[in-house]
Amino acid sequence: MHRRLIHNAYECPLWLEYLFVHFGVLVGMAGPLGMMHQHDLRDWAQRQPDCHPYLRHGEGLWKDGWWQLHCDLALCEPPEFDPEPRVANDRVYAFMERTWMWQQLPWAVLLFWVGGLPWVVWGISARIAVSVTGHWLVGYFAHNRGQRDWHVEGAAVQGFNIPAAAYLTMGESWHNNHHAYPGSALLGLYENQPDPGWWVLNRLRDLGLVWSIRLPEDLPSRPELSALTATDCTERRRHLPLSRSPNRSSHHENGRQ
């Protein structure tokens, strides 16, 4: 959902996009427009020379956890949220936004039918608690400590790679790579960076369900981006297997990026 709805890093049939977004909504944080809004606000704020500590995970672990899990940030003059028309005018997304909490209900009924109340507790309540808390925890470390190959000049916040969470997050924990190339469908850029989300996209591409996959070399040049290692990203990717270089698109990041 993140790589498609938020960053348009690949193309797929609309029904598949709806399915991915539905799974994203089931995490329990917000509806599709709500998640886009929060993501775009954080992205915008983190690229500024200064950033509110709420939007950069800039406080200690426990205080940041309380803020992120129990509080909202009310800005006096927030930036305008203007989603692209194909999303803003989509009736399915409008329905998902209105009913995002209720979308747990069909799954709760199915789980109750299969295994009774314990399955509902573990499959809905516990899952949401673990997912939302885990999303915050990975986000906290991915903006405070870890490995970095890239530096974005002038940005108040730098992303960090969290290798230990790569499988758990489907590759989303390669966050320094994501800050460097937000429009790339590939987040684990190097051989030693497993990216299960990328593997899924490759298999779907083989089935003809995903196309126009964008990689870092397909994105506009960023003069503010610099490599922190002696060997740059392009050189290190030479040894990637061919399956990591699918058909590419010439499209660039949309205006929200």
N, C-alpha and C positions, 0 to 999 in steps of 0.2 A: 504493500500500500504506500509506504513512504517513498519508494523509488518511482512509483507510477503517478499517484495522485499529487504528491507534493512537488516532485522534481521532473516529471515527464521524461524520465531517463530511458524509457522504451515505449513501444506501442503494443497494444493487445486488443482483442475484441471487447466491446463495451460490457458484455455479460461477465467476462472474466475480471475486468476492472471492478465492477460492482461486487463480485464475490470477494476479491482481495480487500476492498474497502469495508465490506461487512465484517470480515475477520478482524480488521483493524479496530472497528467500532466495538467488537466484543471484548477487546482488552479492557474497556471500562473507563476510559478517560474522558471521552467527548464524542460528539457526532463528527462526520467528515468535515464540515465547515469549521466547527470548533477546533478540531485538531489542526487544520490548515492555518487558521487564524493564529493559534498559539505558536505554531512552528515558524510562520512568517515573521511574527513579532520578535521571537528570539533571534532568528537569523538576522533580521535588520538591526536589532540592538547590539548583537555581538560583533557586527562589522563596524560599528562606530568607534571613535577614539576612546569613548567611555561608555560604560554599560552598568545599568542598575544591578546590584548584587543578586536580586531575585532572578533576573534573566541570564545571569552568568554563573549561577551556582556559586556565588562569591562569599558565602558565609561558611561557618563550620558545619560539620556533617549533621549534627543534631538539629541545629537551627534551620539549616537549609531543608532538612527533611520535614520539619514542621511547616515551614513556608510552602514547600512544593505540594505536600500532601493534604494540607488543611486550609490554605489561604489563597486568596486571589490578589493580583496586583491591579490596583485602580490608578491609571495614569490620568493626570489632568488634561493633557493634550496628546492622546495616543495617535500613532500614525494610522492613516486610513487603510482599512482592509478591503481590497478590491480583487476578489477572486476572478479568475478568467471566466468569460461568459459560458463556456461549455459546462462548467461546474456550477456556476451561480444560477443558471437557468434550467438545470437538470431536475426534473420532478422526482426522480428516484433519490437523488441526494437530498433534496428538500424533505422528502419523507423520512430518510434516515436521520436527518438532523432533528426533526421533531420527535422521533420515536427512539432515539439511540439507547435509552435505558431499557425500553420495552423489548428491544431486540434480543435480550437474554431470555425472554419468556418462552419462545418455542423450544429453545435448547433445554430449558429447565423442565418443560413438560416431557420432552424426549428422555432426558436423564431419569426423571421420576418414573417413567414407564419402564425403563430398562432396569433400574436398580433401586428405586425408592428414594426416600429423603436423603440418605447418606450420599448418594450420587449427586444430588442437587447441591448439597452443602459443599462437597469437594469440587464438583464440576462447574459451579457458578460462583458461589461466595468466596471460597478459598482461592480459586483460580484468579478472580478479579483482584483480591487483596495482594496476592503474590505478584501478579502482572504489573499492577500500578506501582507497587513498592519497588519492584525490580527495575521498572522503567526509570524511576527517579534515581535509584542507586547507581545504575550504570551511567545515567546522565551526569550525575555528580562527579564521578571519577573521570568520565570522558571529557570533562571541562576543567579538571584540576591537576591530575597527575597521570603519568603513563608514558608511553613512547611517542616520539614525534619524528617525522621525516621532513615535515614542511612547516614553514612559517608564513603567515599572512600579515604583511606589513600594514600597520595602521589599524589593525583590528584589536579591540579591547580583549577579545577572548580567543584563545587558541584551542583547538581540539586535541585530544590525546587518544592514542590507540590503546585499547584494553584487551590484550591477547587472551586472557583467561575467560573472557565472556564471548568469544567469537562464535562458538557453537550455540550457546544459549540464546544469543541475540540474532541468529541467522546472518552473522557478519556485520551487523549494524554497529558493533563496538569498535570498528576501525575508523574512529571518529576524526582522527587527524587527517586521514585520507579524505574523508567526506568534507571536512572544512576546506581542503585544498581543491577538491573537484566535486562540488555539490551536485552537479548534473550527471555524474557518472553512475551507470548501473552497476559497475564493478567497484566494490568498496575494499576488498582485500586485494590490493594492487600487486603484491609480490607472492612468490611461491610459498613462503612460510606464513601466509596470512589466509587461513581458511575462510571461505565466504559461502556458507550454505545457501544464502539467498541468491547468489550468482549461479550456483549449481542448478537451482530450481529454474531460473530464467533460461539457462542453457537447454535444459530438458524440454521446457515449453517451446523454446525456439525450434528444437528438432521436430516437435509435433506441429509446427506451423502456427502456434498460438501466440507467439511473441516475435516481434521484428523491430527493426530500426533501433537496435540497442546502442546506446551511446557510451563511449569510453573516454578517458581523459583527453586523448589526442583529438577527439571530435569536438571538444569544447573551445570556446573563445580563449585566446591567450590572456593570462592574468599577470600584468607587470608587477603587481604587489605580492605575488607568490614566489617564494624562493625555497630551494632545497637545503636541508640542514646537513645532508650527507655529501661525501665527496663524489659519489656516483649518483647521478640524477635518476628520476623515475623512468624516463624513456629507456635509458641504458639497462636498468635492472629488469625491465619488462621483456627484454629480448628473449629471455629463456622461458617465458610462459608458454605452455602448450597451446596448440592452435585452437582448442576449444574455448580458450579464454579470449579469443579475438573474433567474435561473431560479426555478422553483417552489421554495418554501421550506418548511422544517420547523419546527415549534414545539418540537422536542426540544432539550434542553440538554445540555451536556457531562456525561459520566458521572462517577462518583466518582473515577476515576483522575486526572481533570484538576483 
